[in-house]
Amino acid sequence: MNITVYLGATEGNDPALTTAACELGAWIGSHGHSLVYGGSKCGLMGMLAESVLNTGGRVTGVEPQFFVDAGFVYDAITELIVTKDMSERKAKMIELGDAFIAFPGGTGTLEEISEIMSKVALNHLDAPCILYDLNGYYEGMRMLLEKMLEKELSTVEKQSGIRFAKNIGEIAAILEP
């Protein structure tokens, strides 16, 4: 299974992020899955990719030309796909993915997983959409989705494909039932 993971190219200030990124990467690689990600060697992205590679897994990076030009490419990955811009990058990552995980991240991560959430809600994408709610990181998103239901701006059916997982075990239960 190709698992597309959205996450940042920074480390953040919580050591649990580093540990969890490495655990997720090790799980992906050791369970015979492949990683699709943003292609960077920096921060959590680089740690995730390195952990997949260290367990013998396959890593496909999808990076826009301007990030390549800036020197962010992780040269050790299995495959690098260079796109003209971020829009093409997002489309390619969706095309390649069989499942989608939002690791705790910034505005880019939020933008990317929001598109997946919308496609899943519209039945334009039949794939697991998981928000990795490490230490309650996505609790605000869960509350927002509940508010959408409360205000009848969304439905349980539209949100049924959007899942929250607190740890690797819960991610595994969703992806390998």
Secondary structure, DSSP 8 states (H G I E B T S, - for coil): -EEEEE--SS--S-HHHHHHHHHHHHHHHHTT-EEEE--B-SHHHHHHHHHHHHTT-EEEEEEEHHHHHTT-B-TTSSEEEEESSHHHHHHHHHHH-SEEEE-S--HHHHHHHHHHHHHHHTTS--S-EEEE-GGGTTHHHHHHHHHHHHTTSS-HHHHTTEEEESSHHHHHHHH--
